[in-house]
């Protein structure tokens, strides 16, 4: 399978206007010194075979505006990676809805993994999932304001099974219990524990024990399990030590849960991980399920060692509106020649349809933003050397930094499969 440029994180940072002018002035005086500072030409021609095929498919589909594309073959590859890795472990996989906010996309992943478990992060998507998957096992990925939970219960067409609400403090438990009793509804609560991220939740075993004692006094409340999120692990100076600490923390909390509830807590929802860390949990004997979302489409923020087998499966495609032979910065026109000499990747200007997304240009290679000119959501300027083969109406491709919020910015997703745009997948309504 062809792989695009994995990331532009190693690309040099662009200077501010003031620093650039100062630097170019110094270079003019320094003479030979500038030769050692001159940036390499990163242009490599046009698109590779993968992006050539995608360009042709978009043109045949008549798509001439910014669009989010999901490569179905690459998506299937990533689903297979998860299935092969986690299948032998016996761990369940919970699909993270916010990271894949399109029901057909969620279905493709869930069907590929044979799972009915989903993690939801806001009231709007919870309402969507209640309507579209009424029998799904829904676990909240963050504590919601009790007002949103009340709106869930007050809405018509109740699902047969209510979500597992995430509880992070005794005060929130009391809020939710009171709200549920006022509506004569049972309350299912999953308890957020701090396993090293330090973003809230119960950290001390004695505090968890006190909460479980409190729950016994609240009529109609059932404990469904624990949730310990650990995306910090691969980003720490010593990931192995951080993972070991996470396991110790989770183990202490599981022991408290077992002591207070009695019986086998292995039947409860013992959730952990996330896309950055799910692979570390293949031999985990404490949790029994992992949550995964972004790994299925692999945006640039997930270019991590733990996700090396995954491939990028989502791209932004947008047409070139204007292709100019030189780059001229307003009020700095006299320095154009010096700027081009210092950085040959500023020789040509390409203005695209839209822009200013949380994304990096990846094809054709050698394109970069221009901080001297500034960013634009209307006609973003990209620059490149004369080696970049790009013309008006050609497509430029970006890799998103994230999937969750960005996927909601383009309307229906274009599905690339078998050399064609085979489908358009609607996304969920815009929500935060």
C-alpha positions as a Markdown table, in Angstrom:
| # | Residue | x | y | z |
|---|---|---|---|---|
| 1 | Unk | 0.0 | 0.0 | 0.0 |
| 2 | Unk | 1.3 | 3.4 | -0.9 |
| 3 | Unk | 2.0 | 5.6 | 2.1 |
| 4 | Unk | 2.0 | 9.4 | 1.9 |
| 5 | Unk | 4.5 | 11.7 | 3.6 |
| 6 | Unk | 3.8 | 10.7 | 7.2 |
| 7 | Unk | 4.1 | 14.2 | 8.7 |
| 8 | Unk | 5.6 | 17.6 | 8.3 |
| 9 | Unk | 6.4 | 17.9 | 11.9 |
| 10 | Unk | 10.1 | 18.0 | 11.1 |
| 11 | Unk | 9.7 | 20.9 | 8.6 |
| 12 | Unk | 11.4 | 24.1 | 9.7 |
| 13 | Unk | 9.3 | 26.6 | 11.6 |
| 14 | Unk | 8.7 | 29.8 | 9.6 |
| 15 | Unk | 9.8 | 33.1 | 11.0 |
| 16 | Unk | 7.6 | 36.0 | 11.9 |
| 17 | Unk | 7.7 | 39.0 | 9.5 |
| 18 | Unk | 10.0 | 41.0 | 11.9 |
| 19 | Unk | 12.4 | 38.2 | 12.4 |
| 20 | Unk | 12.5 | 37.4 | 8.7 |
| 21 | Unk | 13.3 | 40.9 | 7.7 |
| 22 | Unk | 16.0 | 41.1 | 10.3 |
| 23 | Unk | 17.4 | 37.8 | 9.3 |
| 24 | Unk | 17.5 | 38.7 | 5.6 |
| 25 | Unk | 19.2 | 42.0 | 6.4 |
| 26 | Unk | 21.9 | 40.2 | 8.3 |
| 27 | Unk | 22.3 | 37.7 | 5.5 |
| 28 | Unk | 22.9 | 40.5 | 3.0 |
| 29 | Unk | 25.7 | 41.7 | 5.3 |
| 30 | Unk | 27.0 | 38.3 | 6.2 |
| 31 | Unk | 27.6 | 37.2 | 2.6 |
| 32 | Unk | 28.9 | 33.6 | 2.7 |
| 33 | Unk | 27.2 | 32.9 | 6.0 |
| 34 | Unk | 23.8 | 32.8 | 4.4 |
| 35 | Unk | 24.9 | 29.9 | 2.2 |
| 36 | Unk | 25.1 | 27.7 | 5.3 |
| 37 | Unk | 21.6 | 28.8 | 6.4 |
| 38 | Unk | 19.9 | 28.5 | 3.1 |
| 39 | Unk | 17.0 | 26.0 | 3.2 |
| 40 | Unk | 16.9 | 23.0 | 1.0 |
| 41 | Unk | 14.5 | 22.7 | -1.9 |
| 42 | Unk | 11.9 | 20.2 | -0.9 |
| 43 | Unk | 10.0 | 20.1 | -4.2 |
| 44 | Unk | 9.7 | 16.6 | -5.7 |
| 45 | Unk | 7.4 | 17.1 | -8.6 |
| 46 | Unk | 3.8 | 16.2 | -8.5 |
| 47 | Unk | 1.6 | 13.7 | -6.7 |
| 48 | Unk | 2.6 | 10.1 | -6.2 |
| 49 | Unk | 0.5 | 7.2 | -7.6 |
| 50 | Unk | -1.9 | 7.2 | -4.7 |
| 51 | Unk | -2.7 | 10.9 | -4.9 |
| 52 | Unk | -2.8 | 10.9 | -8.6 |
| 53 | Unk | -5.5 | 8.3 | -8.5 |
| 54 | Unk | -7.4 | 10.2 | -5.8 |
| 55 | Unk | -7.2 | 13.4 | -7.9 |
| 56 | Unk | -8.6 | 11.7 | -10.9 |
| 57 | Unk | -11.4 | 10.2 | -8.9 |
| 58 | Unk | -12.4 | 13.6 | -7.4 |
| 59 | Unk | -12.4 | 15.1 | -10.9 |
| 60 | Unk | -14.6 | 12.4 | -12.2 |
| 61 | Unk | -17.0 | 12.9 | -9.3 |
| 62 | Unk | -17.2 | 16.6 | -10.1 |
| 63 | Unk | -15.9 | 17.6 | -6.6 |
| 64 | Unk | -14.3 | 21.1 | -7.0 |
| 65 | Unk | -14.5 | 22.3 | -3.4 |
| 66 | Unk | -12.7 | 21.4 | -0.1 |
| 67 | Unk | -13.8 | 18.0 | 0.9 |
| 68 | Unk | -12.7 | 15.4 | 3.5 |
| 69 | Unk | -11.8 | 12.1 | 2.0 |
| 70 | Unk | -11.7 | 8.7 | 3.7 |
| 71 | Unk | -9.7 | 6.0 | 1.9 |
| 72 | Unk | -11.8 | 2.9 | 2.4 |
| 73 | Unk | -8.8 | 0.5 | 1.7 |
| 74 | Unk | -6.6 | 2.2 | 4.3 |
| 75 | Unk | -9.5 | 2.3 | 6.8 |
| 76 | Unk | -9.9 | -1.5 | 6.3 |
| 77 | Unk | -6.2 | -1.9 | 6.9 |
| 78 | Unk | -6.3 | 0.0 | 10.2 |
| 79 | Unk | -9.4 | -2.0 | 11.3 |
| 80 | Unk | -7.4 | -5.2 | 10.5 |
| 81 | Unk | -4.5 | -4.0 | 12.6 |
| 82 | Unk | -6.7 | -3.5 | 15.6 |
| 83 | Unk | -8.5 | -6.8 | 15.1 |
| 84 | Unk | -5.2 | -8.7 | 14.8 |
| 85 | Unk | -3.6 | -7.1 | 17.8 |
| 86 | Unk | -6.6 | -7.0 | 20.2 |
| 87 | Unk | -8.4 | -10.1 | 19.1 |
| 88 | Unk | -6.2 | -12.7 | 20.9 |
| 89 | Unk | -6.4 | -10.5 | 24.1 |
| 90 | Unk | -10.1 | -11.0 | 24.5 |
| 91 | Unk | -10.5 | -7.2 | 25.1 |
| 92 | Unk | -13.5 | -5.5 | 23.8 |
| 93 | Unk | -13.1 | -2.5 | 21.6 |
| 94 | Unk | -15.2 | 0.6 | 22.2 |
| 95 | Unk | -15.4 | 3.0 | 19.2 |
| 96 | Unk | -14.9 | 6.6 | 20.0 |
| 97 | Unk | -17.8 | 8.5 | 18.4 |
| 98 | Unk | -16.3 | 12.0 | 18.5 |
| 99 | Unk | -13.2 | 10.9 | 16.5 |
| 100 | Unk | -15.3 | 9.3 | 13.7 |
| 101 | Unk | -18.4 | 11.6 | 13.7 |
| 102 | Unk | -20.3 | 9.9 | 10.8 |
| 103 | Unk | -22.6 | 7.0 | 11.3 |
| 104 | Unk | -21.5 | 5.1 | 8.1 |
| 105 | Unk | -17.9 | 5.6 | 9.2 |
| 106 | Unk | -18.7 | 4.4 | 12.7 |
| 107 | Unk | -20.6 | 1.4 | 11.2 |
| 108 | Unk | -17.7 | 0.5 | 9.0 |
| 109 | Unk | -15.4 | 0.3 | 12.0 |
| 110 | Unk | -17.9 | -1.3 | 14.4 |
| 111 | Unk | -18.9 | -3.9 | 11.8 |
| 112 | Unk | -15.3 | -4.7 | 11.0 |
| 113 | Unk | -14.6 | -5.3 | 14.7 |
| 114 | Unk | -18.0 | -6.9 | 15.6 |
| 115 | Unk | -18.6 | -4.5 | 18.4 |
| 116 | Unk | -21.6 | -2.7 | 19.8 |
| 117 | Unk | -19.7 | -0.6 | 22.3 |
| 118 | Unk | -19.3 | 3.2 | 21.8 |
| 119 | Unk | -17.8 | 6.1 | 23.7 |
| 120 | Unk | -19.7 | 9.4 | 23.5 |
| 121 | Unk | -18.5 | 12.8 | 24.6 |
| 122 | Unk | -21.3 | 15.3 | 24.2 |
| 123 | Unk | -25.1 | 15.6 | 24.5 |
| 124 | Unk | -25.7 | 16.2 | 20.8 |
| 125 | Unk | -23.9 | 13.0 | 19.7 |
| 126 | Unk | -25.5 | 11.1 | 22.5 |
| 127 | Unk | -28.9 | 12.0 | 21.2 |
| 128 | Unk | -27.8 | 10.9 | 17.7 |
| 129 | Unk | -26.6 | 7.6 | 18.9 |
| 130 | Unk | -29.7 | 7.0 | 21.0 |
| 131 | Unk | -31.8 | 7.4 | 17.9 |
| 132 | Unk | -29.7 | 5.5 | 15.5 |
| 133 | Unk | -28.3 | 2.8 | 17.7 |
| 134 | Unk | -30.9 | 2.4 | 20.5 |
| 135 | Unk | -29.5 | -0.9 | 21.7 |
| 136 | Unk | -25.9 | 0.2 | 21.7 |
| 137 | Unk | -23.7 | 0.1 | 24.8 |
| 138 | Unk | -22.8 | 3.7 | 25.3 |
| 139 | Unk | -20.2 | 4.9 | 27.8 |
| 140 | Unk | -19.6 | 8.6 | 28.3 |
| 141 | Unk | -16.0 | 9.6 | 27.8 |
| 142 | Unk | -16.3 | 12.7 | 30.0 |
| 143 | Unk | -18.6 | 13.9 | 32.8 |
| 144 | Unk | -21.5 | 15.9 | 31.3 |
| 145 | Unk | -23.3 | 18.7 | 33.1 |
| 146 | Unk | -26.4 | 17.2 | 34.7 |
| 147 | Unk | -28.6 | 19.5 | 32.6 |
| 148 | Unk | -27.6 | 17.6 | 29.5 |
| 149 | Unk | -28.2 | 14.2 | 31.2 |
| 150 | Unk | -31.7 | 15.5 | 32.1 |
| 151 | Unk | -32.3 | 16.4 | 28.5 |
| 152 | Unk | -31.5 | 12.9 | 27.5 |
| 153 | Unk | -34.1 | 11.4 | 29.8 |
| 154 | Unk | -36.7 | 14.1 | 28.9 |
| 155 | Unk | -36.4 | 13.5 | 25.2 |
| 156 | Unk | -39.0 | 11.2 | 23.5 |
| 157 | Unk | -38.2 | 7.7 | 22.1 |
| 158 | Unk | -36.1 | 6.5 | 25.0 |
| 159 | Unk | -33.5 | 3.9 | 24.3 |
| 160 | Unk | -34.0 | 0.5 | 26.0 |
| 161 | Unk | -30.6 | 0.8 | 27.7 |
| 162 | Unk | -29.4 | 4.1 | 29.2 |
| 163 | Unk | -25.8 | 5.2 | 28.9 |
| 164 | Unk | -23.1 | 4.6 | 31.5 |
| 165 | Unk | -22.7 | 8.1 | 32.9 |
| 166 | Unk | -19.2 | 9.1 | 33.9 |
| 167 | Unk | -18.8 | 10.2 | 37.5 |
| 168 | Unk | -15.7 | 12.0 | 38.7 |
| 169 | Unk | -16.7 | 13.5 | 42.1 |
| 170 | Unk | -19.2 | 12.7 | 44.9 |
| 171 | Unk | -20.9 | 16.0 | 44.1 |
| 172 | Unk | -21.6 | 14.9 | 40.6 |
| 173 | Unk | -22.9 | 11.6 | 41.8 |
| 174 | Unk | -25.4 | 13.4 | 44.0 |
| 175 | Unk | -26.5 | 15.6 | 41.2 |
| 176 | Unk | -27.1 | 12.8 | 38.8 |
| 177 | Unk | -28.8 | 10.6 | 41.4 |
| 178 | Unk | -31.2 | 13.4 | 42.3 |
| 179 | Unk | -31.9 | 14.1 | 38.6 |
| 180 | Unk | -32.6 | 10.4 | 37.9 |
| 181 | Unk | -34.9 | 9.9 | 41.0 |
| 182 | Unk | -36.9 | 13.0 | 40.0 |
| 183 | Unk | -37.7 | 11.2 | 36.7 |
| 184 | Unk | -38.1 | 7.7 | 38.3 |
| 185 | Unk | -35.2 | 6.4 | 36.2 |
| 186 | Unk | -32.5 | 4.0 | 37.3 |
| 187 | Unk | -28.9 | 5.4 | 37.0 |
| 188 | Unk | -25.9 | 3.6 | 35.6 |
| 189 | Unk | -22.6 | 5.1 | 36.6 |
| 190 | Unk | -19.1 | 4.4 | 35.5 |
| 191 | Unk | -16.3 | 5.9 | 37.7 |
| 192 | Unk | -13.5 | 8.0 | 36.2 |
| 193 | Unk | -10.1 | 7.2 | 37.8 |
| 194 | Unk | -6.9 | 9.0 | 37.5 |
| 195 | Unk | -4.2 | 6.6 | 36.3 |
| 196 | Unk | -1.6 | 9.3 | 35.6 |
| 197 | Unk | -3.2 | 11.9 | 33.3 |
| 198 | Unk | -4.2 | 14.1 | 36.2 |
| 199 | Unk | -7.2 | 15.5 | 34.5 |
| 200 | Unk | -9.6 | 14.7 | 37.3 |
| 201 | Unk | -11.3 | 11.6 | 38.5 |
| 202 | Unk | -10.6 | 9.5 | 41.6 |
| 203 | Unk | -6.9 | 9.1 | 42.3 |
| 204 | Unk | -6.8 | 7.7 | 45.9 |
| 205 | Unk | -8.2 | 4.2 | 46.6 |
| 206 | Unk | -9.7 | 5.6 | 49.9 |
| 207 | Unk | -11.6 | 8.2 | 47.9 |
| 208 | Unk | -13.0 | 5.6 | 45.6 |
| 209 | Unk | -14.0 | 3.5 | 48.5 |
| 210 | Unk | -15.9 | 6.4 | 50.0 |
| 211 | Unk | -17.7 | 7.0 | 46.8 |
| 212 | Unk | -18.8 | 3.4 | 46.5 |
| 213 | Unk | -20.1 | 3.6 | 50.1 |
| 214 | Unk | -22.0 | 6.7 | 49.1 |
| 215 | Unk | -23.5 | 5.0 | 46.1 |
| 216 | Unk | -24.9 | 2.3 | 48.4 |
| 217 | Unk | -27.0 | 5.0 | 50.0 |
| 218 | Unk | -28.4 | 6.3 | 46.7 |
| 219 | Unk | -31.4 | 4.4 | 45.6 |
| 220 | Unk | -31.6 | 3.3 | 42.0 |
| 221 | Unk | -27.8 | 3.8 | 41.3 |
| 222 | Unk | -25.8 | 0.9 | 39.8 |
| 223 | Unk | -22.0 | 0.9 | 39.3 |
| 224 | Unk | -21.1 | -0.3 | 35.9 |
| 225 | Unk | -17.3 | -0.2 | 36.1 |
| 226 | Unk | -14.2 | 2.1 | 35.9 |
| 227 | Unk | -12.7 | 4.3 | 33.2 |
| 228 | Unk | -9.0 | 5.1 | 33.3 |
| 229 | Unk | -7.7 | 7.1 | 30.3 |
| 230 | Unk | -3.9 | 7.1 | 29.7 |
| 231 | Unk | -2.9 | 9.0 | 26.5 |
| 232 | Unk | 0.0 | 10.6 | 28.4 |
| 233 | Unk | 2.0 | 7.4 | 28.5 |
| 234 | Unk | 3.8 | 7.5 | 25.1 |
| 235 | Unk | 4.5 | 11.2 | 25.5 |
| 236 | Unk | 6.4 | 10.9 | 28.8 |
| 237 | Unk | 10.2 | 10.7 | 29.0 |
| 238 | Unk | 10.0 | 7.0 | 30.0 |
| 239 | Unk | 6.8 | 5.4 | 28.5 |
| 240 | Unk | 7.6 | 2.0 | 29.9 |
| 241 | Unk | 7.7 | 3.4 | 33.5 |
| 242 | Unk | 4.6 | 5.5 | 32.8 |
| 243 | Unk | 2.7 | 2.4 | 31.6 |
| 244 | Unk | 3.8 | 0.4 | 34.6 |
| 245 | Unk | 2.6 | 3.2 | 36.9 |
| 246 | Unk | -0.7 | 3.3 | 35.1 |
| 247 | Unk | -1.1 | -0.4 | 35.6 |
| 248 | Unk | -0.4 | -0.1 | 39.3 |
| 249 | Unk | -2.9 | 2.7 | 39.7 |
| 250 | Unk | -5.6 | 0.8 | 37.8 |
| 251 | Unk | -4.9 | -2.3 | 39.8 |
| 252 | Unk | -5.3 | -0.5 | 43.1 |
| 253 | Unk | -8.7 | 0.9 | 42.0 |
| 254 | Unk | -9.9 | -2.5 | 40.7 |
| 255 | Unk | -9.1 | -4.1 | 44.1 |
| 256 | Unk | -11.2 | -1.4 | 45.8 |
| 257 | Unk | -14.0 | -2.0 | 43.4 |
| 258 | Unk | -13.9 | -5.8 | 44.0 |
| 259 | Unk | -13.8 | -5.4 | 47.8 |
| 260 | Unk | -16.7 | -3.0 | 47.9 |
| 261 | Unk | -19.0 | -4.7 | 45.3 |
| 262 | Unk | -18.0 | -8.3 | 45.9 |
| 263 | Unk | -18.0 | -11.0 | 43.3 |
| 264 | Unk | -16.3 | -10.9 | 39.9 |
| 265 | Unk | -15.9 | -7.4 | 38.7 |
| 266 | Unk | -14.5 | -8.7 | 35.4 |
| 267 | Unk | -18.1 | -8.7 | 34.2 |
| 268 | Unk | -18.2 | -4.9 | 34.5 |
| 269 | Unk | -17.0 | -2.3 | 32.0 |
| 270 | Unk | -13.3 | -1.9 | 32.9 |
| 271 | Unk | -12.3 | 0.6 | 30.3 |
| 272 | Unk | -8.9 | 2.0 | 29.5 |
| 273 | Unk | -6.6 | 3.3 | 26.8 |
| 274 | Unk | -7.2 | 5.4 | 23.8 |
| 275 | Unk | -5.8 | 5.5 | 20.3 |
| 276 | Unk | -2.2 | 6.4 | 21.5 |
| 277 | Unk | -2.0 | 3.5 | 24.0 |
| 278 | Unk | -4.4 | 0.8 | 23.0 |
| 279 | Unk | -1.6 | -1.5 | 21.7 |
| 280 | Unk | 0.1 | -1.4 | 25.0 |
| 281 | Unk | -2.9 | -3.1 | 26.6 |
| 282 | Unk | -2.9 | -6.3 | 24.6 |
| 283 | Unk | -1.6 | -8.2 | 27.6 |
| 284 | Unk | -3.5 | -6.1 | 30.2 |
| 285 | Unk | -5.1 | -8.3 | 32.9 |
| 286 | Unk | -6.8 | -5.5 | 34.7 |
| 287 | Unk | -9.0 | -3.7 | 32.1 |
| 288 | Unk | -11.3 | -5.7 | 29.8 |
| 289 | Unk | -11.8 | -3.1 | 27.0 |
| 290 | Unk | -10.0 | -0.4 | 25.1 |
| 291 | Unk | -11.3 | 2.8 | 23.5 |
| 292 | Unk | -10.1 | 3.6 | 20.0 |
| 293 | Unk | -11.1 | 6.3 | 17.5 |
| 294 | Unk | -8.5 | 8.4 | 15.7 |
| 295 | Unk | -6.2 | 5.4 | 15.1 |
| 296 | Unk | -8.6 | 4.2 | 12.4 |
| 297 | Unk | -7.9 | 7.3 | 10.3 |
| 298 | Unk | -4.5 | 8.3 | 11.8 |
| 299 | Unk | -4.3 | 12.1 | 11.7 |
| 300 | Unk | -0.8 | 13.6 | 12.2 |
| 301 | Unk | -1.2 | 14.0 | 16.0 |
| 302 | Unk | -1.2 | 10.2 | 16.1 |
| 303 | Unk | 2.1 | 9.7 | 14.3 |
| 304 | Unk | 3.4 | 7.8 | 17.3 |
| 305 | Unk | 5.5 | 4.7 | 17.7 |
| 306 | Unk | 2.6 | 2.9 | 19.3 |
| 307 | Unk | 0.6 | 3.4 | 16.0 |
| 308 | Unk | 3.4 | 2.5 | 13.5 |
| 309 | Unk | 1.3 | -0.3 | 11.8 |
| 310 | Unk | -1.5 | 2.2 | 11.1 |
| 311 | Unk | -1.6 | 4.3 | 7.9 |
| 312 | Unk | -3.2 | 7.7 | 7.2 |
| 313 | Unk | -6.7 | 7.1 | 5.9 |
| 314 | Unk | -8.2 | 10.6 | 6.0 |
| 315 | Unk | -7.2 | 13.6 | 3.9 |
| 316 | Unk | -8.5 | 17.1 | 3.0 |
| 317 | Unk | -8.6 | 17.7 | -0.8 |
| 318 | Unk | -9.0 | 21.2 | -2.2 |
| 319 | Unk | -8.5 | 22.8 | -5.7 |
| 320 | Unk | -5.8 | 25.3 | -6.6 |
| 321 | Unk | -7.6 | 28.6 | -7.4 |
| 322 | Unk | -4.5 | 30.6 | -8.5 |
| 323 | Unk | -0.9 | 29.5 | -9.4 |
| 324 | Unk | 1.5 | 32.4 | -9.6 |
| 325 | Unk | 5.1 | 32.4 | -10.8 |
| 326 | Unk | 6.5 | 34.3 | -7.9 |
| 327 | Unk | 5.7 | 35.1 | -4.3 |
| 328 | Unk | 5.3 | 38.8 | -3.4 |
| 329 | Unk | 4.7 | 39.8 | 0.2 |
| 330 | Unk | 2.8 | 43.1 | 0.7 |
| 331 | Unk | 5.2 | 45.9 | 1.8 |
| 332 | Unk | 8.2 | 43.5 | 1.4 |
| 333 | Unk | 8.3 | 43.3 | -2.4 |
| 334 | Unk | 11.9 | 44.6 | -2.5 |
| 335 | Unk | 13.0 | 41.6 | -0.5 |
| 336 | Unk | 11.4 | 39.0 | -2.8 |
| 337 | Unk | 14.6 | 38.0 | -4.4 |
| 338 | Unk | 16.4 | 37.6 | -1.1 |
| 339 | Unk | 13.5 | 35.6 | 0.4 |
| 340 | Unk | 13.5 | 33.2 | -2.6 |
| 341 | Unk | 17.3 | 32.8 | -2.3 |
| 342 | Unk | 17.1 | 32.1 | 1.4 |
| 343 | Unk | 14.3 | 29.6 | 0.9 |
| 344 | Unk | 13.7 | 28.2 | -2.6 |
| 345 | Unk | 10.4 | 26.8 | -1.3 |
| 346 | Unk | 9.0 | 30.3 | -1.6 |
| 347 | Unk | 9.5 | 30.7 | -5.4 |
| 348 | Unk | 5.9 | 30.0 | -6.5 |
| 349 | Unk | 2.6 | 31.0 | -4.9 |
| 350 | Unk | -0.5 | 28.7 | -4.9 |
| 351 | Unk | -3.8 | 30.1 | -3.5 |
| 352 | Unk | -6.2 | 27.3 | -2.7 |
| 353 | Unk | -10.0 | 27.0 | -2.2 |
| 354 | Unk | -10.5 | 27.5 | 1.6 |
| 355 | Unk | -7.8 | 26.9 | 4.1 |
| 356 | Unk | -6.6 | 27.6 | 7.7 |
| 357 | Unk | -7.5 | 24.1 | 8.8 |
| 358 | Unk | -5.9 | 22.1 | 11.5 |
| 359 | Unk | -3.9 | 20.2 | 8.9 |
| 360 | Unk | -0.6 | 20.0 | 7.0 |
| 361 | Unk | -0.1 | 19.9 | 3.2 |
| 362 | Unk | 1.3 | 16.5 | 2.2 |
| 363 | Unk | 0.9 | 16.4 | -1.6 |
| 364 | Unk | 2.4 | 17.4 | -3.8 |
| 365 | Unk | 5.6 | 17.4 | -1.7 |
| 366 | Unk | 7.3 | 20.6 | -0.9 |
| 367 | Unk | 4.4 | 22.9 | -0.1 |
| 368 | Unk | 4.4 | 25.1 | 2.9 |
| 369 | Unk | 2.5 | 27.9 | 4.6 |
| 370 | Unk | 3.8 | 31.4 | 4.6 |
| 371 | Unk | 3.7 | 33.2 | 7.9 |
| 372 | Unk | 4.9 | 36.5 | 6.3 |
| 373 | Unk | 1.7 | 36.6 | 4.2 |
| 374 | Unk | -0.6 | 35.2 | 6.9 |
| 375 | Unk | -3.2 | 32.5 | 7.1 |
| 376 | Unk | -6.6 | 32.6 | 5.4 |
| 377 | Unk | -9.8 | 30.6 | 5.6 |
| 378 | Unk | -10.9 | 31.9 | 2.2 |
| 379 | Unk | -7.8 | 31.6 | -0.1 |
| 380 | Unk | -4.9 | 30.1 | 1.8 |
| 381 | Unk | -1.4 | 30.8 | 0.4 |
| 382 | Unk | 0.9 | 27.8 | 0.0 |
| 383 | Unk | 4.3 | 28.3 | -1.5 |
| 384 | Unk | 6.7 | 25.9 | -3.2 |
| 385 | Unk | 9.8 | 25.7 | -5.4 |
| 386 | Unk | 9.7 | 25.5 | -9.2 |
| 387 | Unk | 10.1 | 21.8 | -8.8 |
| 388 | Unk | 6.5 | 21.6 | -7.5 |
| 389 | Unk | 4.3 | 20.4 | -10.4 |
| 390 | Unk | 0.9 | 22.1 | -9.6 |
| 391 | Unk | -1.5 | 24.1 | -11.7 |
| 392 | Unk | -4.9 | 25.8 | -11.5 |
| 393 | Unk | -7.7 | 23.3 | -10.8 |
| 394 | Unk | -5.2 | 20.7 | -9.6 |
| 395 | Unk | -5.9 | 19.3 | -6.1 |
| 396 | Unk | -3.8 | 19.8 | -3.0 |
| 397 | Unk | -4.0 | 17.3 | -0.2 |
| 398 | Unk | -3.6 | 17.8 | 3.5 |
| 399 | Unk | -3.5 | 15.5 | 6.5 |
| 400 | Unk | -5.6 | 16.6 | 9.4 |
| 401 | Unk | -3.9 | 17.1 | 12.8 |
| 402 | Unk | -7.0 | 15.6 | 14.5 |
| 403 | Unk | -10.2 | 13.9 | 13.3 |
| 404 | Unk | -12.8 | 14.9 | 15.8 |
| 405 | Unk | -13.7 | 18.6 | 15.3 |
| 406 | Unk | -12.2 | 18.8 | 11.8 |
| 407 | Unk | -14.4 | 16.1 | 10.3 |
| 408 | Unk | -17.5 | 18.2 | 10.9 |
| 409 | Unk | -16.2 | 21.1 | 8.8 |
| 410 | Unk | -16.7 | 19.8 | 5.2 |
| 411 | Unk | -20.1 | 18.3 | 4.9 |
| 412 | Unk | -20.4 | 14.8 | 3.5 |
| 413 | Unk | -17.3 | 12.7 | 3.6 |
| 414 | Unk | -16.1 | 11.5 | 0.1 |
| 415 | Unk | -15.3 | 7.8 | 0.3 |
| 416 | Unk | -12.4 | 6.7 | -2.0 |
| 417 | Unk | -12.6 | 3.0 | -2.9 |
| 418 | Unk | -11.6 | 1.0 | -6.0 |
| 419 | Unk | -10.2 | 4.1 | -7.7 |
| 420 | Unk | -13.5 | 6.0 | -7.5 |
| 421 | Unk | -15.4 | 8.2 | -5.1 |
| 422 | Unk | -17.8 | 5.4 | -4.2 |
| 423 | Unk | -20.0 | 7.0 | -1.7 |
| 424 | Unk | -20.7 | 10.2 | 0.3 |
| 425 | Unk | -21.1 | 9.7 | 4.0 |
| 426 | Unk | -23.0 | 12.3 | 6.0 |
| 427 | Unk | -21.5 | 13.5 | 9.2 |
| 428 | Unk | -23.3 | 14.3 | 12.5 |
| 429 | Unk | -24.6 | 17.8 | 13.1 |
| 430 | Unk | -22.0 | 20.2 | 14.2 |
| 431 | Unk | -21.4 | 20.1 | 17.9 |
| 432 | Unk | -18.5 | 20.8 | 20.3 |
